[in-house]
Amino acid sequence: PLEIIDGLSFVAPPQPFSTEAMSEVVQSGANWIAVIPYGFARLDEPEVYFNTNRQWWGERTAGVIETIKRAKTNNLKVMFQGHGRVILTFI
């Protein structure tokens, strides 16, 4: 049987968020969240930069890991997308 995915894109916050935020996601009826930490590139440079201290907490590795932990604690499934392609799904 196919699983219905009721999901939300979880916007990376600038600072750590309260633990109630994931409860609100569940209350909305979602059973998945998408975690998409953004990177950036400089003009005329092919390298993508990420996990820098100039980025928001939710875009850095520590914030991504904590967001996924909080989602899993609330029985949410997580799709993680990085560098323009899906690289890992947590079921």
N, C-alpha and C positions, 0 to 999 in steps of 0.2 A: 504493500500500500504506500501511496505517496504521502509524505508529511507536508502539512500546510505550514508555511513559514509566515508568521506574523512578526515582522521585524522592524526595527528602527535603526537608523544611523546614529550612533552615539557621538556627539560632538565633543572633541577633546577640550576639556576646560583649562583655563589658565592656571588654576590652583586646584589642589585636591578637593573633591566634592564630598558631600555628606553621604553617609551610608544609606540614607533614605532615598537617594536618587534612583537606585536600582529597584527599590520597592515600587516607586512610581512608574517605572518602565513596565514592571509586571502588572500593575494595576491597569495599565493602558490596554492590556491584552496581548502584549508582545511576548513571543517565546524565543526570539533571537535578537541579538544586537550586532551591528557591524561596527568594528573598531578600525578606523582608517587614520593612522597618524600621518600627517603631511610632512613632506620634506621640501626643500627648495634648491634651486640651482642659480648660479650666477650667470650673467650674460656671457655668452661665448665660452662657457665651460661645460663639459659633458658630465661632470660629477654631480651627483645628487647628495645634498647634505641633510642629515637628520640627527636627532638626539644631541642637539646643541643646547647650551644654556640660554640661548636667545629664544628658544621655542617654548611654547606653553607646556606646563606640567603634563597634560594629557597627551602630548605629542612625543614626549621623551620616553625612553624605554621603561623607566620606573613607573610612570603614569599609565602606560599601556598595560604593563603587568598587573598593576593594582586594579585597573578597570576590569580586566579579564577575571581576576580573582573575585571581585565583588559581583560580577555577573554570574559566575559559576555558583557562588554562595546563594544566589537567588534563583538557581535552577534555570538560568538562561543559557542558551547555546550562543556561541560567538563565532562570527566570521571575521577573520583578521585579514586586512588587505594592506600590503606595503609595496612600495616601489612600482605602483601601477599594475600589479597583478596579484591575484589571490595566492598567498604563499602558505597559509596554514588555516585549517578549520578545527576548532575545538568542539567536540560533540559530547 
